[in-house]
Amino acid sequence: MTDMQARAIAGLGAEVFVKQGQLMIRAVSPIPPAYRGFALHPDDKRDPYVFRIDLSRFGLGTVKIVFCQDAGGRTTQVQTDFLPIALHKRPRRSRAMWVAGALGTLAAGAAIAARQRRYVKGG
C-alpha cells in the first residue's frame, strides 16, 4: 500500500467483530473513530458478503464493503469503494503487538519533536 492517505486511514488493517449483536468493522488505526468501528449493514439481499458502512457523520456518505472469497469459499480479502485498496486476510495478531508498535511510533515522534525543539533553541 503506497498511497499514504489510504495507509493513514486503513492503519494496520481491518478487524471484523460483533458488538451488542451487530456485525462491525474497524480499522486497526490510531484514529479513534476508525478504531471504534462502524456497523456493517447488508447491501445486497442476493449476496451475503456485500455491506455498507455509514460515514455520513464525517461528510462522506456511505461506503460499500465487499468480502471476497477464494475458490474454496474462504474469505480472503476486504475491498471498499472508498479507498483504492484491498485488505488481505492474515492470521490474527495479538493486540499487544499492535500496542507495542503504536507506542514505538509515538516514542519516535516524541524523540524527533524533542530534537527539533533543541535545534531551534540553538543546542
Secondary structure, 3 states (H helix, E strand, C coil): CCCHHHHHHHECCEEEEEECCEEEEEEECCCHHHHHCEECEECCCCCCCEEEEECHHHCCCEEEEEEEECCCCCEEEEEECCCCCEEECCCCCCHHHHHHHHHHHHHHHHHHHHHHHHHHCCC
